[in-house]
């Protein structure tokens, strides 16, 4: 049935060969010039690795009253903080952490690649303007960079309303250290996505994950619409980004889903998948990240359930132009959204 494909809160890095493109105009591109946001960049990793003693390091919490605790507790907590650790204990362990030659080497590599963070600051500033346009209650004016020892690529700090970027997760797919890390956690299909062009999209994705609260649907279609809402938010917040960037597809994978949309839908209807309530089964096959979608073969794109949900939500919003983004997000009746979309590829 499936033809050969045409040939390309806290998130880890999950690829696209294309970044932002302004070649195709669309209705989601808005004039944001009147939205006054100046994105501030805090280089936490520079301040941390410049410490020459434990005493110097103890001054960091004063400069980073919120982020320091998040860093030592959540980001690198397992390496520097025990259950009964005192602040002094954490300072000593954190100094040992940065003094290790491997960490010093990793820090220098990140600075060679991201010594100038200005291009990413500008893109994050524009994304924050779109966030403020659609969600004026969330004004994001700050991004903090850090090194996570390959734990986190991007974070959104809800209370502080700021982004965080783990620079060591964007050193390029050919960065040799990625090749020797546990392959169960860093399989090849993930490593190829550890590229700098993912920084802005991943940051916005963390915000979207926060904005669209967890939904415990019972069927394939519930999950598809939920994932489709997330991707539709990326349409709004990153209107000039390629679709492949939003869903983390290569160009080949993007071409595959476009060519096989009818076949995928027919298969799901024929196999009675769309209202399947076995979440363990449909989540694993159609929504989890991976190199491909197992029922559709090794040449298919991954996460095809999310991609189909995206098309359904797009169709629903096109047919219902008076529905606001707030109404879309608050509507938990995903089955009704599917019915009203009239989606039929």
Secondary structure as GFF3:
##gff-version 3
##sequence-region A 1 345
A	DSSP	beta_strand	10	11	.	.	.	ID=ss1
A	DSSP	beta_strand	40	43	.	.	.	ID=ss2
A	DSSP	alpha_helix	44	49	.	.	.	ID=ss3
A	DSSP	alpha_helix	54	57	.	.	.	ID=ss4
A	DSSP	alpha_helix	60	63	.	.	.	ID=ss5
A	DSSP	alpha_helix	67	70	.	.	.	ID=ss6
A	DSSP	pi_helix	71	75	.	.	.	ID=ss7
A	DSSP	alpha_helix	77	80	.	.	.	ID=ss8
A	DSSP	alpha_helix	87	99	.	.	.	ID=ss9
A	DSSP	alpha_helix	101	114	.	.	.	ID=ss10
A	DSSP	alpha_helix	118	134	.	.	.	ID=ss11
A	DSSP	beta_strand	142	146	.	.	.	ID=ss12
A	DSSP	beta_strand	154	157	.	.	.	ID=ss13
A	DSSP	beta_strand	162	166	.	.	.	ID=ss14
A	DSSP	three_ten_helix	167	169	.	.	.	ID=ss15
A	DSSP	alpha_helix	176	180	.	.	.	ID=ss16
A	DSSP	alpha_helix	188	191	.	.	.	ID=ss17
A	DSSP	three_ten_helix	196	198	.	.	.	ID=ss18
A	DSSP	alpha_helix	199	211	.	.	.	ID=ss19
A	DSSP	alpha_helix	220	237	.	.	.	ID=ss20
A	DSSP	alpha_helix	243	247	.	.	.	ID=ss21
A	DSSP	alpha_helix	251	270	.	.	.	ID=ss22
A	DSSP	alpha_helix	279	286	.	.	.	ID=ss23
A	DSSP	three_ten_helix	294	296	.	.	.	ID=ss24
A	DSSP	alpha_helix	304	319	.	.	.	ID=ss25
A	DSSP	alpha_helix	325	330	.	.	.	ID=ss26
A	DSSP	alpha_helix	334	341	.	.	.	ID=ss27
###
